């Protein structure tokens, strides 16, 4: 009779329940740790795209300037409105905040820095060329774009 009684008993013992709770808890902890890491790193592509957009805008601005050196006045602060040729941008750097062409700080881009290098070079056998390097940084991340400007008008 006692063997028949055991066969009819259904349910879960306390030990089985505790083991199941521990297994589920460890699994959930692993999933949450993975989601935390993914969420923390999800903003990085946005920063990379923003830095790329800034670098593309500035390199396009530089490439649209004339190649021939022309006299100009020194800009005030981080303004670029007096730059009238490609070579004027050599050594340009913004410290901690980006500015519009007229020197107005762009508050939404605080924390980004830009540095520009314009050096003479040769590309495809063309000696009258300048290599333009624009580097945009924020924190430990940076993006560098290289473009060329030749003296095609001469």
C-alpha positions as CSV (number, residue, x, y, z in Angstrom):
1,X,0.0,0.0,0.0
2,X,2.8,2.4,0.7
3,X,4.2,1.9,-2.8
4,X,0.9,2.7,-4.3
5,X,0.6,5.8,-2.3
6,X,4.1,7.0,-3.5
7,X,3.2,6.4,-7.1
8,X,0.1,8.7,-6.8
9,X,2.0,11.6,-5.1
10,X,2.7,14.5,-7.5
11,X,4.6,17.7,-6.9
12,X,8.0,19.1,-6.5
13,X,10.2,18.8,-3.5
14,X,11.8,21.9,-1.8
15,X,15.3,20.9,-3.0
16,X,14.2,20.6,-6.6
17,X,12.5,24.0,-6.4
18,X,15.6,25.7,-5.0
19,X,17.8,24.1,-7.7
20,X,15.4,25.4,-10.4
21,X,15.4,28.9,-8.9
22,X,19.2,29.0,-8.8
23,X,19.5,27.8,-12.4
24,X,17.0,30.4,-13.7
25,X,18.7,33.1,-11.6
26,X,22.1,32.4,-13.1
27,X,20.7,32.4,-16.6
28,X,18.9,35.7,-16.1
29,X,22.1,37.2,-14.6
30,X,24.0,36.2,-17.7
31,X,21.4,37.7,-20.0
32,X,21.3,41.0,-18.1
33,X,25.1,41.3,-18.2
34,X,25.1,40.8,-22.0
35,X,22.3,43.4,-22.4
36,X,24.1,45.9,-20.2
37,X,27.3,45.6,-22.3
38,X,25.3,45.9,-25.5
39,X,23.4,48.9,-24.3
40,X,26.6,50.6,-23.0
41,X,28.3,50.3,-26.4
42,X,25.2,51.1,-28.5
43,X,26.0,54.9,-28.4
44,X,29.4,54.4,-30.0
45,X,28.1,54.1,-33.6
46,X,26.3,57.4,-33.1
47,X,29.5,59.1,-32.0
48,X,31.4,57.6,-34.9
49,X,28.8,58.9,-37.4
50,X,28.8,62.4,-35.8
51,X,32.6,62.6,-36.0
52,X,32.5,61.4,-39.6
53,X,29.9,64.0,-40.5
54,X,32.0,66.8,-38.9
55,X,35.2,65.6,-40.7
56,X,33.4,65.4,-44.0
57,X,31.9,68.9,-43.7
58,X,35.3,70.4,-42.8
59,X,37.2,68.6,-45.6
60,X,34.6,69.7,-48.1
61,X,34.9,73.3,-46.9
62,X,38.6,73.2,-47.3
63,X,38.6,71.5,-50.8
64,X,36.2,74.2,-52.1
65,X,38.7,76.9,-51.4
66,X,41.1,78.1,-54.1
67,X,44.5,76.4,-54.3
68,X,46.6,79.5,-54.8
69,X,47.8,81.3,-51.7
70,X,46.2,84.7,-51.1
71,X,46.8,87.2,-48.3
72,X,44.3,87.3,-45.5
73,X,43.8,88.6,-42.0
74,X,44.2,86.4,-39.0
75,X,40.9,84.9,-37.7
76,X,39.5,85.7,-34.3
77,X,39.3,82.6,-32.0
78,X,38.1,79.5,-33.9
79,X,36.5,81.5,-36.8
80,X,37.4,80.4,-40.3
81,X,35.7,83.2,-42.2
82,X,39.0,84.9,-43.2
83,X,40.5,81.7,-44.6
84,X,40.5,82.3,-48.4
85,X,42.7,79.4,-49.6
86,X,43.5,75.8,-48.8
87,X,46.8,76.5,-47.1
88,X,45.1,78.8,-44.5
89,X,43.6,75.7,-42.8
90,X,47.0,74.2,-42.0
91,X,47.4,73.9,-38.2
92,X,43.7,74.8,-37.5
93,X,42.5,73.2,-34.3
94,X,39.5,73.7,-32.1
95,X,39.9,73.2,-28.4
96,X,37.0,71.5,-26.7
97,X,34.2,72.9,-28.8
98,X,33.4,73.3,-32.5
99,X,32.6,76.6,-34.2
100,X,30.7,77.6,-37.2
101,X,32.6,79.4,-40.0
102,X,32.0,82.8,-38.3
103,X,33.4,81.6,-35.0
104,X,30.1,81.0,-33.2
105,X,30.4,78.0,-30.9
106,X,28.1,75.1,-31.6
107,X,26.8,74.1,-28.2
108,X,25.5,70.7,-29.4
109,X,29.0,69.7,-30.5
110,X,30.8,70.5,-27.2
111,X,33.4,67.9,-26.4
112,X,34.5,67.4,-29.9
113,X,37.9,68.6,-31.1
114,X,39.1,69.1,-34.7
115,X,42.7,69.4,-36.0
116,X,43.6,70.0,-39.7
117,X,46.9,69.4,-41.5
118,X,47.4,70.7,-45.1
119,X,50.8,69.7,-46.5
120,X,52.2,69.8,-50.1
121,X,52.4,66.4,-51.8
122,X,52.3,64.5,-55.1
123,X,49.4,62.4,-56.2
124,X,49.3,60.5,-59.5
125,X,52.3,62.4,-60.8
126,X,50.7,65.8,-60.1
127,X,53.2,67.9,-58.1
128,X,50.9,70.8,-57.4
129,X,48.8,69.0,-54.8
130,X,48.1,69.4,-51.1
131,X,47.2,66.5,-48.8
132,X,44.4,67.5,-46.4
133,X,44.0,65.5,-43.1
134,X,41.1,66.3,-40.8
135,X,41.0,64.6,-37.5
136,X,37.9,64.8,-35.2
137,X,38.1,63.4,-31.6
138,X,35.9,63.0,-28.7
139,X,37.1,61.2,-25.6
140,X,39.2,58.3,-26.6
141,X,37.7,58.0,-30.1
142,X,38.8,59.7,-33.2
143,X,38.2,59.7,-37.0
144,X,40.6,60.9,-39.6
145,X,39.8,61.7,-43.2
146,X,42.4,62.4,-45.9
147,X,41.6,64.3,-49.0
148,X,43.5,66.0,-51.8
149,X,43.3,69.3,-53.5
150,X,45.2,69.9,-56.7
151,X,45.9,73.1,-58.6
152,X,43.6,72.2,-61.5
153,X,42.8,75.8,-62.3
154,X,46.3,76.8,-63.4
